[in-house]
Every structure is written in C-alpha cells, then in structure tokens.
Amino acid sequence: MEISLKYFGYFDSETIKPTFDPGVNVNCPICNKRLQRPIQTISFLCKAKSYFYRIHKKCANLESEQKIESMIVDLLIVKVIS
C-alpha cells in the first residue's frame, strides 16, 4: 500500500470548511480504485490538525485504517523534518 497526501483533507482550525478537501474524485487509499458510493469518511488528529480521508465502505476495516493513519503520521513527520 502506497500513501500520498493528496488523498487526505485537513482542517487547520475549528472551521466549517476544510483547508484542503481532496473531494471524491480520487482513489481509495486502501484498494487504490476510484471512489464510488457508498463511501465512508474517516478522521483523525495529528500535529494539531484534523485530517480526514474517504474510502469505499467495503474496504473499511480497523487494521487498514490504523496502517494508513500510521503511514500518514510518518509522512507528516518526514515533511516537518525535511
């Protein structure tokens, strides 16, 4: 599984609209196929930002979600260090 930040939206502050929203015309980060309904939005906190991503409901499972979130945290840490 390869992860790119382009699949993840985020809020910089407590606003109604996200600072960045990748939309629904992206691939599911779990199966890498174009998102189609039904989809599920998953959110998590990291580095004082609220991040979110969308997956196919059929792809939803805790193990994959934890792996994705861990990979994103690692990407964000590398981005801050570089």
C-alpha positions as CSV (number, residue, x, y, z in Angstrom):
1,M,0.0,0.0,0.0
2,E,1.5,3.4,-1.1
3,I,0.1,6.5,0.5
4,S,0.1,10.0,-0.8
5,L,-1.0,13.2,1.0
6,K,-3.2,14.0,-2.0
7,Y,-5.9,11.7,-0.6
8,F,-6.1,13.4,2.7
9,G,-8.0,16.6,3.6
10,Y,-7.5,18.6,6.7
11,F,-8.7,21.4,8.9
12,D,-6.2,24.0,10.2
13,S,-8.7,25.3,12.8
14,E,-12.2,24.8,14.0
15,T,-13.9,25.9,10.8
16,I,-16.8,24.6,8.9
17,K,-14.9,24.3,5.6
18,P,-11.6,22.3,5.4
19,T,-8.4,24.0,4.5
20,F,-7.9,21.2,1.9
21,D,-10.5,18.7,0.7
22,P,-9.4,16.2,-1.9
23,G,-13.0,15.6,-3.0
24,V,-14.5,12.3,-4.1
25,N,-12.7,12.1,-7.5
26,V,-9.7,10.4,-6.0
27,N,-8.8,6.8,-5.4
28,C,-9.5,4.9,-2.3
29,P,-6.2,4.7,-0.3
30,I,-6.9,1.1,0.6
31,C,-7.7,-0.6,-2.7
32,N,-6.4,2.3,-5.0
33,K,-9.5,2.2,-7.1
34,R,-11.6,5.3,-7.9
35,L,-14.0,6.2,-5.1
36,Q,-17.6,5.2,-5.8
37,R,-20.6,5.3,-3.5
38,P,-21.1,4.1,-0.8
39,I,-18.1,5.8,0.8
40,Q,-17.0,6.4,4.3
41,T,-15.1,9.4,5.7
42,I,-12.6,8.7,8.4
43,S,-11.0,11.4,10.5
44,F,-8.1,11.6,13.0
45,L,-6.0,14.2,14.8
46,C,-2.3,14.7,14.2
47,K,0.0,17.7,14.8
48,A,-2.9,20.0,15.9
49,K,-4.8,19.4,12.6
50,S,-7.8,17.3,12.0
51,Y,-7.2,15.1,8.9
52,F,-9.8,13.1,7.0
53,Y,-9.9,10.7,4.1
54,R,-12.5,8.7,2.2
55,I,-12.7,5.0,1.5
56,H,-15.2,2.6,0.0
57,K,-17.4,1.2,2.7
58,K,-16.5,-2.3,1.6
59,C,-12.8,-1.5,2.2
60,A,-13.4,-0.3,5.8
61,N,-11.5,-2.3,8.4
62,L,-9.7,-1.2,11.5
63,E,-6.4,-2.8,10.6
64,S,-6.1,-1.0,7.2
65,E,-7.3,2.3,8.8
66,Q,-4.7,2.1,11.5
67,K,-2.0,1.3,8.9
68,I,-3.0,4.3,6.8
69,E,-3.0,6.7,9.7
70,S,0.4,5.5,10.9
71,M,1.8,6.0,7.4
72,I,0.3,9.5,7.2
73,V,1.8,10.4,10.6
74,D,5.2,9.1,9.3
75,L,4.8,11.2,6.1
76,L,4.0,14.3,8.1
77,I,7.0,13.8,10.4
78,V,9.3,13.4,7.5
79,K,7.8,16.5,5.8
80,V,8.4,18.6,9.0
81,I,12.0,17.3,9.4
82,S,13.0,18.0,5.7
